[in-house]
């Protein structure tokens, strides 16, 4: 038996000055290609699948989810949120076990439909949607459906690829909150 999250999965509710709450859902998933002497070949891919599937279930308020205070449920219905995550797989080139990102999370009705962020700085051999120096898109900013995306991108300014300070490029998005819904009470 292994715990679900190998790294982190957080729900950080932020109360805005107008009283609304936006949940920052933050997470890092296991690299599906990570293996070691202690990890069987398919365990990392299976764990990556389950960690990504968890986000889909959390957004849908799946009843099996229980928090640290032993309270059931995931994200409250109709909550405003932004999922900020390093999911460790590209929707176009997923792991051999299953493709939880392209098949489960991205088509979720709980997510807004926006184009993938791109970089205006070309690096030879990298697609404009690559968030890593290996050419894969593994970092995501995924808002709730009512949230408008003003613009987004991948910051590669001044890097050529081999001189990047990290294996990943920062992803950013400028989002617009939905119109305030009337209080049902």
C-alpha positions as CSV (number, residue, x, y, z in Angstrom):
1,X,0.0,0.0,0.0
2,X,1.4,3.4,-1.0
3,X,0.0,6.9,-0.3
4,X,-1.5,8.5,-3.4
5,X,0.7,11.6,-3.5
6,X,4.4,11.1,-3.9
7,X,5.1,14.9,-3.8
8,X,2.3,17.4,-3.2
9,X,-1.3,18.2,-3.9
10,X,-2.8,21.3,-2.2
11,X,-6.0,23.3,-2.2
12,X,-5.1,26.8,-1.0
13,X,-8.3,28.9,-0.7
14,X,-7.6,32.6,-1.3
15,X,-10.2,35.2,-0.1
16,X,-10.3,38.2,-2.3
17,X,-11.0,41.7,-1.1
18,X,-14.6,41.5,-2.5
19,X,-15.2,38.3,-0.4
20,X,-15.0,35.8,-3.2
21,X,-12.8,32.7,-2.8
22,X,-10.5,31.4,-5.5
23,X,-8.9,28.0,-4.8
24,X,-5.3,27.6,-6.0
25,X,-4.9,23.9,-6.6
26,X,-1.2,23.1,-6.7
27,X,0.4,19.8,-7.4
28,X,3.4,17.9,-8.7
29,X,3.0,14.5,-10.1
30,X,5.4,11.6,-10.3
31,X,7.5,11.4,-13.5
32,X,6.1,8.4,-15.2
33,X,9.5,7.4,-16.5
34,X,11.2,7.5,-13.1
35,X,12.5,4.1,-12.1
36,X,15.1,3.0,-9.5
37,X,16.2,-0.2,-7.8
38,X,13.2,0.3,-5.4
39,X,10.5,1.1,-7.9
40,X,9.1,-1.5,-10.3
41,X,9.1,-0.4,-14.0
42,X,5.3,0.4,-14.2
43,X,4.8,1.8,-10.7
44,X,5.9,5.4,-11.6
45,X,3.5,5.5,-14.6
46,X,0.7,4.1,-12.6
47,X,1.3,6.6,-9.8
48,X,1.4,9.4,-12.3
49,X,-1.9,8.2,-13.7
50,X,-3.5,8.1,-10.2
51,X,-2.2,11.5,-9.2
52,X,-3.6,13.2,-12.3
53,X,-6.9,11.2,-12.0
54,X,-7.1,12.5,-8.4
55,X,-7.3,16.1,-9.8
56,X,-10.2,15.2,-12.1
57,X,-12.0,13.5,-9.2
58,X,-11.3,16.4,-6.8
59,X,-12.8,18.9,-9.3
60,X,-15.9,16.7,-9.6
61,X,-16.2,16.5,-5.8
62,X,-15.8,12.7,-5.8
63,X,-17.2,11.2,-2.5
64,X,-14.2,9.0,-1.9
65,X,-11.9,11.9,-1.2
66,X,-11.4,12.7,2.5
67,X,-9.3,15.6,3.9
68,X,-6.9,15.7,6.8
69,X,-9.9,16.5,9.2
70,X,-11.6,13.3,7.9
71,X,-14.2,15.4,6.0
72,X,-15.5,13.9,2.7
73,X,-15.5,15.6,-0.6
74,X,-13.3,17.5,-3.0
75,X,-13.7,21.0,-4.4
76,X,-17.1,22.6,-3.6
77,X,-19.5,22.7,-6.6
78,X,-19.2,25.9,-8.7
79,X,-16.0,27.0,-6.9
80,X,-13.6,29.3,-8.8
81,X,-10.2,27.7,-9.1
82,X,-6.9,27.6,-10.9
83,X,-5.0,24.3,-11.1
84,X,-1.2,25.1,-11.2
85,X,0.6,21.8,-11.7
86,X,3.6,20.1,-12.9
87,X,1.9,16.9,-14.2
88,X,5.1,15.4,-15.7
89,X,3.5,14.2,-18.9
90,X,2.7,15.8,-22.3
91,X,-0.9,15.3,-23.6
92,X,0.5,14.3,-27.0
93,X,3.1,11.9,-25.7
94,X,2.0,10.2,-22.5
95,X,3.3,7.2,-20.6
96,X,2.9,3.6,-21.7
97,X,0.4,2.8,-18.8
98,X,-2.4,5.2,-19.7
99,X,-2.9,8.8,-20.8
100,X,-4.7,10.4,-17.8
101,X,-4.0,13.9,-18.9
102,X,-5.4,13.7,-22.5
103,X,-8.1,11.1,-21.7
104,X,-9.3,12.1,-18.2
105,X,-8.3,15.6,-16.9
106,X,-8.1,17.9,-19.9
107,X,-11.6,16.9,-21.3
108,X,-13.1,17.3,-17.8
109,X,-16.2,19.6,-17.9
110,X,-14.9,21.2,-14.7
111,X,-12.0,22.9,-16.7
112,X,-12.1,25.9,-19.0
113,X,-11.2,25.4,-22.6
114,X,-8.2,27.6,-23.5
115,X,-5.4,27.2,-26.0
116,X,-2.1,25.9,-24.6
117,X,0.3,28.7,-23.7
118,X,3.1,29.2,-26.2
119,X,6.4,31.0,-26.2
120,X,7.3,33.8,-28.5
121,X,11.0,33.0,-28.1
122,X,11.9,30.2,-30.5
123,X,14.5,27.7,-29.4
124,X,15.8,25.3,-32.1
125,X,14.2,21.9,-31.8
126,X,11.6,22.9,-29.3
127,X,7.9,23.2,-30.1
128,X,6.4,26.6,-29.1
129,X,4.2,24.8,-26.5
130,X,7.2,23.0,-24.8
131,X,7.6,23.9,-21.1
132,X,10.8,21.8,-20.7
133,X,14.2,21.7,-22.4
134,X,13.3,18.1,-23.5
135,X,10.5,19.6,-25.7
136,X,7.5,18.3,-23.7
137,X,4.6,20.3,-22.2
138,X,4.5,19.1,-18.6
139,X,3.5,22.3,-16.7
140,X,-0.1,23.6,-16.7
141,X,-2.3,26.5,-15.6
142,X,-5.9,25.2,-15.9
143,X,-8.7,27.5,-14.7
144,X,-12.3,26.9,-13.8
145,X,-14.8,27.3,-16.6
146,X,-16.0,30.8,-15.7
147,X,-12.5,32.2,-15.6
148,X,-11.5,34.1,-18.7
149,X,-7.9,33.9,-20.1
150,X,-6.7,37.2,-21.2
151,X,-3.3,35.9,-22.3
152,X,-0.8,33.3,-21.4
153,X,2.7,32.1,-22.3
154,X,5.9,30.3,-21.6
155,X,8.8,32.5,-20.6
156,X,12.0,31.7,-22.4
157,X,13.3,35.2,-22.9
158,X,17.1,35.2,-23.4
159,X,17.5,31.4,-23.3
160,X,18.8,29.2,-26.1
161,X,18.0,25.9,-24.5
162,X,21.4,24.8,-23.5
163,X,21.8,27.8,-21.2
164,X,18.4,27.5,-19.5
165,X,18.8,27.8,-15.7
166,X,16.5,24.9,-15.2
167,X,15.0,21.9,-17.1
168,X,11.6,23.8,-17.1
169,X,10.5,27.1,-18.4
170,X,8.1,29.3,-16.3
171,X,4.4,29.2,-17.5
172,X,2.2,32.2,-16.9
173,X,-1.4,33.2,-17.5
174,X,-3.3,36.4,-17.0
175,X,-6.8,35.4,-16.0
176,X,-10.1,37.3,-15.5
177,X,-12.4,36.3,-12.7
178,X,-16.0,35.6,-13.7
179,X,-18.7,38.1,-13.0
180,X,-19.7,37.9,-9.4
181,X,-22.6,35.5,-8.9
182,X,-25.5,36.6,-6.8
183,X,-25.5,35.2,-3.3
184,X,-28.3,32.5,-3.1
185,X,-29.1,33.5,0.5
